[in-house]
Amino acid sequence: MTWLLQPLRVLWKILFFLSFALSLILQYPLLYFLLSDRSRFHFTFRLMRIWSLFLLAFNGIFIKIERRGELPNGPFIICPNHGSYLDIITMYRVFRRYFVFMGKVEIVNWPLFGIFFSKGMNISVDRQSNRGAHEALKRAEAELKLGHNIVIFPEGTIPHTAPKMRAFKNGAFKLSLDLQIPIVPVTFINNWRRLQSGAILKRKGGPGFSKVVVHAPVYPKDYQEKGVVQMKKDIFEIIETAQPDGDRN
């Protein structure tokens, strides 16, 4: 029976990607203007929040958020699992306060969306270069000191095993401990079902609710003795245990 739905899934995914591309193309001249001056980045962020609302609603995706704690007053690092490209778009609906993405350097070359990294609004990370990774962390440190929140997907990429997570990298947790900045874990519960990465003809996709859990902050003062490894392990478990058992495999 499931295979009978696949043509509808394919049509929906085509509609989604066409509306994504067309809406960015129409905005591109304005985005290029806004992103050519850092003083306009906050306005660009507000525009992205409006755009994400339109794109998701147009494609029948509605956000359902469970908040399990108060957000810190100061800047924080947002650590979500990463099971779908939809995670990036829905992030603009989950958090109102200005944030900066950290993403792999390859995003700079993506059509349309790469402009947000090539123009410097977000931070690209060259993981193949120690110097490049260090420079990205220094930039993240500067953004946090300005009071801006940082989004770091600790898996580094969308794993082919999603929603089962891959091992976390150390960057977010080291940054948290070095600067004494709290981490807010986030679980995207079913974005991988809404828009599954991979071959368009075979993978899942379709409208519905995008369920998100925003966990209580984790504070670095509690890990002064335990260190990066334990902090990473605990946050992995926080994010994973919010995932229903049937969605972990």
C-alpha angles and dihedrals in degrees: 000000000000093000090059089065095052096087089055090049091051092050091049092050091050089051091049095051093043092052090045093052097040094048091051092046091054091050096041099099091049092045091049090053094046094046094051090077124047091213088069097052093097091054089048089053091055089049090052090053091054091045093050091051091052095045095049095044092046089055095044099253118137126184121235111188128192111195115199101182146007117279117242117263093230131049120305141183116248113215115188133169112249118223103139144021083243088074091075094052096044091049088073089060096045098055124041096186118088115271139174124221123224111207142162115284092244089075089073088072096048114117113257099341093060090074090078089063101033091054092050103247089120130031123252118206124207101204092183091065124062089203092050092049091048092050091050091052090049089052090049089050090053092050092050091050088054088056095255121140119234127217114209121175098212093203088063094220143015105285119222086230094062129177083034104077127232123226115292123245120232101239101093094045096046089050090051094051095042094052099027091238119153122239123226109204116211129194118204097200104188110004087112088063094045092052115003116194120237136052109008093217095055110030131087124264141148147119125290141093120333104212118208132179117202106197129210113275120269111220123214092219087074090058103047090112099026095054137198098314095056093042090051091048094049095048091047088056093046091054095041098048092057088062112093111248092247091056098053099074 
